[in-house]
């Protein structure tokens, strides 16, 4: 998938799931060179937990992959934006690989269903589900 298509997919996720000010900031930064993507701070998403499209995930990666909204996508190719403390970059990989193992995202965003479902991943191990549909149930 071309880089411009991956950028557009992430911008659609930001626009559909984040408040306009944050979505605009993230989309603008994504328009710059990858060296500027380190300014995309996933931790800012946590300031919007009261927003209807943002919810914190407190379970494990395995529980997330088993959750109703994510189970069907575990083997699907997703768009990954590594930013912040990671070496900034865009890639496509299986959702399962983006969450588990050596290729897991340390800090960044994952677009699972373009413009509808994704994740914000913070370097301290926190995850927020970004969904413009119903909220993902809490992990047990």
C-alpha positions as CSV (number, residue, x, y, z in Angstrom):
1,X,0.0,0.0,0.0
2,X,1.4,3.4,-1.0
3,X,2.5,5.7,1.9
4,X,0.0,8.4,0.8
5,X,-2.8,5.8,1.2
6,X,-1.6,4.8,4.7
7,X,-1.4,8.5,5.7
8,X,-5.0,9.0,4.4
9,X,-6.2,6.0,6.3
10,X,-4.7,7.3,9.6
11,X,-6.1,10.8,9.0
12,X,-9.5,9.2,8.5
13,X,-9.2,7.4,11.8
14,X,-8.1,10.6,13.6
15,X,-11.0,12.6,12.1
16,X,-13.6,9.9,12.8
17,X,-12.6,9.1,16.4
18,X,-10.8,12.1,18.0
19,X,-12.0,15.6,18.9
20,X,-11.4,18.0,16.0
21,X,-8.5,19.9,17.6
22,X,-6.4,16.7,18.3
23,X,-7.4,15.1,15.0
24,X,-6.3,18.2,13.1
25,X,-3.0,18.4,15.0
26,X,-2.2,14.7,14.3
27,X,-3.2,14.9,10.7
28,X,-1.1,18.0,10.1
29,X,1.9,16.4,11.7
30,X,1.4,13.3,9.6
31,X,1.7,15.6,6.5
32,X,5.3,16.4,7.4
33,X,8.5,14.3,7.0
34,X,8.8,11.1,9.2
35,X,11.3,12.9,11.4
36,X,8.4,15.2,12.6
37,X,6.2,12.2,13.4
38,X,7.9,11.9,16.8
39,X,5.7,14.9,17.8
40,X,2.6,12.7,17.4
41,X,2.0,11.9,21.0
42,X,-0.4,9.0,21.6
43,X,-0.6,9.9,25.3
44,X,-2.6,13.0,24.4
45,X,-5.5,10.6,23.5
46,X,-5.9,9.8,27.2
47,X,-7.0,13.4,27.8
48,X,-10.2,12.5,25.9
49,X,-11.4,9.4,27.7
50,X,-14.8,11.2,28.2
51,X,-15.2,11.4,24.4
52,X,-17.7,8.8,23.1
53,X,-15.2,7.4,20.6
54,X,-12.2,6.9,22.9
55,X,-12.0,4.2,25.6
56,X,-9.0,2.9,27.6
57,X,-8.2,-0.8,27.3
58,X,-6.9,-2.3,30.5
59,X,-6.7,-5.9,29.4
60,X,-3.9,-7.9,27.7
61,X,-3.1,-8.0,24.0
62,X,-4.6,-11.5,23.8
63,X,-7.9,-10.3,25.4
64,X,-8.0,-7.4,23.0
65,X,-7.5,-9.7,20.0
66,X,-10.4,-11.8,21.4
67,X,-12.7,-8.9,21.9
68,X,-15.7,-8.7,19.6
69,X,-14.5,-5.8,17.5
70,X,-11.0,-7.1,17.1
71,X,-11.3,-10.9,16.8
72,X,-12.2,-10.8,13.1
73,X,-9.2,-8.7,12.3
74,X,-6.4,-10.5,14.2
75,X,-4.9,-11.9,11.0
76,X,-5.8,-8.9,8.9
77,X,-3.2,-6.5,7.5
78,X,-3.5,-3.1,9.3
79,X,-1.8,0.2,9.0
80,X,0.7,1.0,11.7
81,X,2.2,4.4,12.5
82,X,5.1,4.3,14.8
83,X,5.9,7.6,16.4
84,X,7.1,9.2,19.6
85,X,10.0,7.3,21.2
86,X,10.0,4.7,18.4
87,X,11.7,5.3,15.1
88,X,8.9,7.0,13.2
89,X,7.5,5.1,10.2
90,X,4.4,3.7,8.5
91,X,4.0,0.1,7.7
92,X,1.4,-2.7,7.0
93,X,1.4,-5.8,9.2
94,X,-1.0,-8.3,10.7
95,X,-2.9,-6.9,13.7
96,X,-1.7,-9.8,15.8
97,X,2.0,-8.9,15.0
98,X,1.4,-5.2,15.8
99,X,0.2,-6.2,19.3
100,X,2.4,-9.2,20.2
101,X,6.0,-10.2,19.8
102,X,9.1,-8.6,18.3
103,X,7.1,-6.4,15.9
104,X,4.7,-5.1,18.5
105,X,4.2,-1.3,18.5
106,X,5.9,0.4,21.4
107,X,4.3,3.8,20.8
108,X,2.0,4.8,17.9
109,X,-1.3,4.2,16.2
110,X,-2.9,1.3,14.5
111,X,-5.7,1.7,12.0
112,X,-7.7,-1.6,12.0
113,X,-10.8,-0.6,10.0
114,X,-10.1,2.6,8.0
115,X,-12.0,5.5,9.6
116,X,-13.8,3.3,12.0
117,X,-11.6,1.3,14.4
118,X,-8.1,1.7,15.7
119,X,-5.7,1.9,18.6
120,X,-3.5,4.5,20.3
121,X,-0.6,2.9,22.1
122,X,1.5,4.7,24.6
123,X,5.1,3.9,25.5
124,X,4.1,3.2,29.1
125,X,2.0,0.2,28.0
126,X,-1.4,2.0,27.9
127,X,-3.9,1.4,25.0
128,X,-6.9,3.3,23.9
129,X,-9.5,2.0,21.6
130,X,-10.6,4.5,18.9
131,X,-14.0,3.5,17.6
132,X,-16.7,5.5,15.9
133,X,-19.2,2.7,16.6
134,X,-20.1,1.2,20.0
135,X,-17.5,1.1,22.7
136,X,-15.5,-2.1,23.1
137,X,-16.5,-3.8,26.4
138,X,-14.0,-3.6,29.2
139,X,-11.5,-6.5,29.7
140,X,-12.4,-8.7,32.6
